């Protein structure tokens, strides 16, 4: 196979936050409801907040910088190892930040 692959990855750390919350769980919080009402319905009384999809997921995660590199298509099976090597070469791997997550694999 001829061509290359553009690989995008991010470095994961032990202290990273990665949490998913259902909308119904969020709206069950009295503090959140009060905050929404005070921000979007100032001066109004007897207001209820209703959601059509209470099972919607809200993600809270640490913002990470994305890193990219290019490899030959023949190296597809080794992309994760190559991403780890690229991160090591760029000195991105540190004590508590030693894992790599592949974000995107795009053929060029």
Helices and strands as residue ranges (DSSP letters): E 4-12, E 18-22, H 23-27, H 30-40, E 57-61, E 67-72, G 73-78, H 79-89, E 99-107
